[in-house]
Amino acid sequence: MALPMELLVIFLRDFAIFFAIYLIVALSLNLEYGYGGVPDFGKVLAVAGGAFTVGFFPGRLVAWLFNIGTAEYNGFTDYATLQYHVTIVDEVNKVLAANPALSIAIFFGSLVVAAVVGAALGYIASYPAIRLREDYLSIILLAMGEAIGVIGYNYTPIIRGNIGCLVPDLFGWAGEARYMAVLLVVVGVCLVVIFYLERLVRTPLGRMLRATRDNEDVAESLGKDVTSIRMKIIVIASILGAIAGALDAFKKGGLVSTMYQRATWTFWPWVMVILGGAANNMGTIIGCLTFTALRRFIDYFKGYLNPFVPFDIVWLDPLLLGIMLILIQM
């Protein structure tokens, strides 16, 4: 049984990882909505795209490079099904644990592939709808965010459909310090994203975003291509969202399509952005910190809270979301 201090360390470590991943998503949404005026209610599209990329790509790559899952299974090479069998993943993890350089290379390579997938999804989502006004645009993006969950659930070659898949452990080489390595990498990526967005909003593109958001007609009258600017910002935000989804999948070590829903990966980031104040990266950080701290506190200590609430504790999360939305609107 963990001592109180050990429990506190575990809580703080897990919270820091959870916070950093959600902060990347919230900041990407703040870039779209706060600075660009794009109401992206399909944020889960990019996040799930990045996670599904991690579920599909790195394990198959290692299995192919080291010929895992062929001779042992009489030449059965249907990696879409077999690769994510527990035995195959164990073999992949053994190879990765013995090759730290390979693990690190595949990790960052997977982030790059996830970013490319996020950019493609952002472009596909924005292209047919970018000329629509805010309400219609938000509905289209919301529908596309729902579509990727349906595809992931029903199309088995990606992440084995409703069965889900295991993700290779690219931090197994760290041994007992695995979770600390995950923490350092995730927080490091988050800091890079914060630095990048702070610089971006101070560039001519950032100033043009605010001008477009405040008065689209004036920006067009000055010769600015508003449609192109909005598409660029959706693509950039989708890249960041996909990277966050990839980090989340690596952290969890496995995924099912139903883990990526609009409530947790669209509405929660919206609460964080509005709570902290749109077009304010520091405010988004504070809003994300407040919301994620409250939610992780409930996750870790809901067993202790159960005697004090007049309903099943599993309903505390959606109730919290509803209360936060009501208070923000008030």
N, C-alpha and C positions, 0 to 999 in steps of 0.2 A: 504493500500500500504506500502510495506516495506521501511524503511528508508535506506539511503545509507550504514550506518554502519551495519544494520541488514542484508542487501543484501550481504555485504562483509563477514560477519560471516557465513551465509548460504553457500556462494560460497566456503570458505575455508574448512568448515566442509565436504561438499560433495566432494570437490577435494581430501581431505585427505583420505576419504574412497575409492574413485575411484583409487587413486594412490596406496594405500596399496594393493588392490586386484590385480591390474595389476602388481605390483612389485613381488608378489608371483609367478605369472605366468612367468614373465620374468626371475626371478632368477632360476626357475625350468628348463626353456629352456636353460639358461646359463650353468646349471649343465650338461645337456645332450650334448649340442653342444660345448660350450666353453671348458669344462673340459673333456668331454667324446668323443667328435667328432661324436656324433649321430645327423644327420640332421633331427630333428623331425618337419616335415611340417604337422603333424596332431595333433598339440597341442590342438586344439579344442576338440579332442576326450575326454581327461581327464576332461577338464573344463565343457563341456556339461554333462559328466557322473556325476560329482558332483552336478551340478545344477538340473539335472533330479532326482537324489536321494532325494534332498530336496523337489522337487515337488511331489514325490511319497510317501515318508516315514513318516515324522513327523505328518502331518495332519491325515493320516489314523490311526496312532498309538493313538493319542489323542481321535479320534472319537471312536475307539474300546474300549479304557480304560474307557471312560465315557458314552458309549452307546449312542452316538450322531447320529441322523439320522436314528433311527429305529422306535420307537413308533410314533414319529411325522409324519412319512411318511408311516404309515400303514405297517410296517415291511419291507419296501423296503430297502434292505441292499447292493445294488450294489455300494460299495464305489468307485469302479473304475470310476463311472460316477457321483454319487450323492455327494460324499464327497466334491468335489470342487465347488459345487453350493454355491453361495454367502451366503445363509442362513446357511448352515452347517459350513462354514468357520467362520461366525460371532459367532456361538455358540462355536466353538473351541477356538476362540480368547478370548471370555468371560471367559472360563475355565482357559486359560493360564494367562490372566491378573490377576486373583485372586490367582494364584499359582506360584510365582516367582521361587521357588526352582524347581518345575516341569519344568518350561520353560527353566531354565538354564541347567537342566539335559538333556532335550530333545535336546537342542541346541548342546551341546558338544557330545551327543550321535549321533546326525545326522552327525556331522563332522567326527566322527569315522566311521560310516557306509559309508559316502562319500569317505573316505580314502580307505576303503576296496574295494569299487567299482572301484576307480581309480587304485588301485594296480592290480585288476583283468583285467581291460581294458588294462593297460600297459603290463601285461604279455601276454594277448591274442594278442595284436598288435605286440609285439616283437617276439613272438615265431616263427611264420612262416617266418619272414623276417630278423631276426637278423644276419644270416650268409651272407646276401647280402651285396654288396658294397654300398657306400654312396648314389649314384644316385638312384639305385633300391630301397634301403631302404627308402629313402625320398618319393618316389612315392607310395610305399605301405602304409606308415604312413599317407600320404595325403589322400589316398583313404579311409582309415579307419576313418579318421576324418570326411570325408563327409558322411560316412555310418551312423554314429550315429545321424546326423541331419535328415536323411531320416527316420530312425526308429522312432525317437521321433515325427516326423511330421505325420507319417501314422499309428503308433501303439497306439491306444487311451488309453489302460489301464495305460500307464506310466504317461503322463501329459495331457491326453485328446486330443492328436493329434494336429491338426491345430487350435483347440479352445484355448488351453492353460489352465493354472490352476492358482489358487491363492495359496500362501504359507502362512501358519499360522504365525501370528505375535508373535514371541517368546520374543519380547522386549516390549510388550504392558504394562507390569507391571511397566515400568519406567515412564509412563505418558508423560508429556511434555518434559521430558529429554530422550525420546526414541532415538532420533538421536544421542545424545551424548553417550548413552550406546552403540549403534551400532558402533560409531566411536572408542570408547575405546577398544571394543572387537576385531574389525577388525585390528586396528593398533597393538594391543597386539599380535594377532596371527601372523601378519607380522613380528614383532620384533623377535618372537620365531623362525620363519623360517629363518630369516637372521642369527641369532645366530647359528642355527643348521647347515646351509650350510657353514658358515665360519669355524666351527669346522670340518665339514666333509671333506672339501677340504684340510685340514691339516693333515688328518689321512693317514695311509698307503693306504686305498682305494682311497683317493683323489690323492695321488702320482701315484698310479697304473693307475688311469684314464688318467692322463696326459701322462704317458708313452705309454699307449695303443693308445691314440689319435695321438701322435707324430710318433710312429712307431709300428704298430700292429705286424709285423713279428718279431721284436726284442723281444717284450713282450712275444710272443708265444715261442720263442726260449729259454726264461728263465723259461719256465714251467708255465706261467700264462694262465688261462682259459679266453681268451678274450671274448668269447661268453657269458659266465656266468657274467662277469663284466659288459658288455654292457646291458644285460637284467636287472641286478640289478639296474643300474642307470636309465633305462627307467621306471622301476616300482617305484622307489623313486620319480622321477620327476612327474610321473603320479599321485601319491598320493598328492603331493603338488598342482598340477593343479586342481585336484578334490576338494580339500579343498577351493581353490580360487573360483571355480565355485559354491560351496555350499554357501560361504559367499556372493557372488554376488546375488544369488537367494534370500537369506534371506533379503538382503538390498532392493531389488526391490519389494518384497512382492508378486510377481507373475512372471510367465514365460511362454513363447511360444518357441517352438523349434527353430524358425527362429531367435531368439535373439542371438543364438550361431553359428556364421558363421566363416568361415576360415579367412576372412579379419580382423575381429576385435579380434579374439582370437588365431590366428596363425600368420598372417603377421605383425600385430602391435607389438606383443612381439618380433618377429624377428628384426624389426626395432629398438626397444629399446636396444636389446642385441648388435647388430652390431654398433649402434650409440655410445654406451658406451664402446665397446671393449669386445670381447669374452674372456672368462676365467678371468674375472675381476668383482667380485661382486660389488665393489664400482662403477666401470664404468657403470654396468647395472643399478644401482640405479640412477646415474646421467642421463643416457639415458632415463630411464623410467620417471623420473621427468620432463625432457625437453619435451618429446613427450606428456605426459598426461597433462601437464600444458597448452601446446598450444591447445590441443584438447578441454579441458574443457573451456578454454577462448572462443573458437569459439562457443561451445554449449551455453554458458551463454549469450554471447554478440553478437551472429550472427545477431540478429535483428538490432543492431546498425551498423553492418558491411554491411548490405544489400545495402545501397545506394552507397557504394564505390566499389562494385565488379560488373563486367559486365555480370553476369550470376546469376541463382537462387542460393541462399545461401545454399540449401540442398546439392549441389555438392561440397561444400568446404571441407568436410571430406575426400571423396575419392581423391580429388585433392591434399590435404595435404599429404595423404599416398603416392601417386605417386611421388610427388616432393621429399619427404624424401628418398624414395627408390633410386631415380635417383641421388640425392646428395651423398648418402652413397656410391653408386657404383662408382661415379666419384672420 
